[in-house]
Amino acid sequence: MYPVAIEGPRLVLRELRPDDVESVAKITADAVALEHMPLDYMDHDEAEGYVTQLIEAAEDPSRFVYALAIARPIDDQLLGIAQLSVESFTHRRAELGYLVCPEYWGQGFGREAAALLGNFGFDHLGLARIWAVTAVENTNSARLLDALGFEREGTLRRHLLIHGGWHDAYLYALVRRVSPN
Ligand SMILES: CC(C)(COP(=O)(O)OP(=O)(O)OC[C@H]1O[C@@H](n2cnc3c(N)ncnc32)[C@H](O)[C@@H]1OP(=O)(O)O)[C@@H](O)C(=O)NCCC(=O)NCCS
């Protein structure tokens, strides 16, 4: 499905564009933003390559990665990225991830973006299960998932290699009863 645009009460999820590179590069070079993320810091060129890769994945006719810009409607400012990666269309499950620029944290944008993308996954991609993993130290992410009704299903030991160190992670999931046909 392309292009995707999802409107929420305070923000819009839209496809990434080449002119988002500056905003994305700001986030992917930020030590606070990436503290709990298994993602290497990126310089400008690497961020450009990352955005290009996500745009190409979006345009793929057999698309399975929905990495969308979290944008402020009033000026289209990119606040972060939310991503749903379909792991299996057969089993109708996908992984949810999100990253918000720290200057916008604590205003509910991450929660709204995750809720919008999750609902899109259930309603438009026919998913039955959306899961997320989050380093056990990542309390902001855990609180976001708790608030959206995700259930913590267990602890995955040494699951994430983050900036050279191993971290345990919580596995969270939200399921919806859908017909298997
Ligand atoms: C997780 C994340 C997306 C939350 O984004 P956000 O826009 O701040 O989301 P919310 O405003 O809904 O806040 C989520 C929780 O974090 C807490 N929080 C956010 N910013 C905070 C801050 N600066 N200080 C203290 N708590 C903060 C909020 O209190 C909230 O918990 P609560 O609702 O129980 O009070 C954001 O912290 C982030 O991008 N982190 C880095 C990337 C990451 O870790 N992604 C998850 C990996 S899967």
The ligand as an SDF file (V2000), in Angstrom:
LIG
                    3D

 48 50  0  0  0  0  0  0  0  0999 V2000
    9.6380    6.1680   23.5570 C   0  0  0  0  0  0  0  0  0  0  0  0
    9.3690    7.5160   22.9070 C   0  0  0  0  0  0  0  0  0  0  0  0
    8.9810    7.3010   21.4630 C   0  0  0  0  0  0  0  0  0  0  0  0
    8.2170    8.2050   23.6060 C   0  0  0  0  0  0  0  0  0  0  0  0
    7.9140    9.3700   22.8540 O   0  0  0  0  0  0  0  0  0  0  0  0
    7.0850   10.5790   23.4970 P   0  0  0  0  0  0  0  0  0  0  0  0
    6.6540   11.4380   22.3850 O   0  0  0  0  0  0  0  0  0  0  0  0
    7.8190   11.1840   24.6020 O   0  0  0  0  0  0  0  0  0  0  0  0
    5.8270    9.7590   24.0280 O   0  0  0  0  0  0  0  0  0  0  0  0
    4.8550   10.1650   25.1840 P   0  0  0  0  0  0  0  0  0  0  0  0
    4.7880   11.6530   25.3220 O   0  0  0  0  0  0  0  0  0  0  0  0
    3.6140    9.3980   24.9260 O   0  0  0  0  0  0  0  0  0  0  0  0
    5.6030    9.6490   26.4890 O   0  0  0  0  0  0  0  0  0  0  0  0
    5.7750    8.2730   26.7810 C   0  0  0  0  0  0  0  0  0  0  0  0
    6.2210    8.1560   28.2290 C   0  0  0  0  0  0  0  0  0  0  0  0
    7.5330    8.6690   28.3540 O   0  0  0  0  0  0  0  0  0  0  0  0
    7.5950    9.5960   29.4400 C   0  0  0  0  0  0  0  0  0  0  0  0
    8.4990   10.6870   29.0650 N   0  0  0  0  0  0  0  0  0  0  0  0
    8.6600   11.1650   27.8560 C   0  0  0  0  0  0  0  0  0  0  0  0
    9.5850   12.1420   27.8780 N   0  0  0  0  0  0  0  0  0  0  0  0
    9.9880   12.2570   29.1210 C   0  0  0  0  0  0  0  0  0  0  0  0
   10.9360   13.0810   29.7370 C   0  0  0  0  0  0  0  0  0  0  0  0
   11.6310   13.9930   29.0590 N   0  0  0  0  0  0  0  0  0  0  0  0
   11.1110   12.9120   31.0550 N   0  0  0  0  0  0  0  0  0  0  0  0
   10.4000   12.0060   31.7340 C   0  0  0  0  0  0  0  0  0  0  0  0
    9.5070   11.1890   31.1710 N   0  0  0  0  0  0  0  0  0  0  0  0
    9.3020   11.3240   29.8810 C   0  0  0  0  0  0  0  0  0  0  0  0
    6.2270   10.1390   29.5720 C   0  0  0  0  0  0  0  0  0  0  0  0
    6.0120   10.5400   30.8980 O   0  0  0  0  0  0  0  0  0  0  0  0
    5.3360    8.9790   29.1590 C   0  0  0  0  0  0  0  0  0  0  0  0
    4.9450    8.1540   30.2210 O   0  0  0  0  0  0  0  0  0  0  0  0
    3.5340    8.4430   30.9600 P   0  0  0  0  0  0  0  0  0  0  0  0
    2.5350    8.6280   29.8750 O   0  0  0  0  0  0  0  0  0  0  0  0
    3.3140    7.2220   31.7610 O   0  0  0  0  0  0  0  0  0  0  0  0
    3.7330    9.6740   31.7470 O   0  0  0  0  0  0  0  0  0  0  0  0
   10.6010    8.4440   23.0030 C   0  0  0  0  0  0  0  0  0  0  0  0
   11.0190    8.4940   24.3270 O   0  0  0  0  0  0  0  0  0  0  0  0
   11.7400    8.0360   22.1230 C   0  0  0  0  0  0  0  0  0  0  0  0
   11.7680    8.3460   20.9400 O   0  0  0  0  0  0  0  0  0  0  0  0
   12.7270    7.3150   22.6700 N   0  0  0  0  0  0  0  0  0  0  0  0
   13.8930    6.9240   21.8980 C   0  0  0  0  0  0  0  0  0  0  0  0
   13.5720    5.8690   20.8940 C   0  0  0  0  0  0  0  0  0  0  0  0
   13.1150    4.6020   21.5600 C   0  0  0  0  0  0  0  0  0  0  0  0
   13.5660    4.2670   22.6240 O   0  0  0  0  0  0  0  0  0  0  0  0
   12.2020    3.8850   20.8750 N   0  0  0  0  0  0  0  0  0  0  0  0
   11.6960    2.6370   21.3770 C   0  0  0  0  0  0  0  0  0  0  0  0
   12.4720    1.5200   20.8710 C   0  0  0  0  0  0  0  0  0  0  0  0
   11.3390    0.3130   20.2010 S   0  0  0  0  0  0  0  0  0  0  0  0
  1  2  1  0
  2  3  1  0
  2  4  1  0
  2 36  1  0
  4  5  1  0
  5  6  1  0
  6  7  2  0
  6  8  1  0
  6  9  1  0
  9 10  1  0
 10 11  2  0
 10 12  1  0
 10 13  1  0
 13 14  1  0
 14 15  1  0
 15 16  1  0
 15 30  1  0
 16 17  1  0
 17 18  1  0
 17 28  1  0
 18 19  1  0
 18 27  1  0
 19 20  2  0
 20 21  1  0
 21 22  1  0
 21 27  2  0
 22 23  1  0
 22 24  2  0
 24 25  1  0
 25 26  2  0
 26 27  1  0
 28 29  1  0
 28 30  1  0
 30 31  1  0
 31 32  1  0
 32 33  2  0
 32 34  1  0
 32 35  1  0
 36 37  1  0
 36 38  1  0
 38 39  2  0
 38 40  1  0
 40 41  1  0
 41 42  1  0
 42 43  1  0
 43 44  2  0
 43 45  1  0
 45 46  1  0
 46 47  1  0
 47 48  1  0
M  END
$$$$
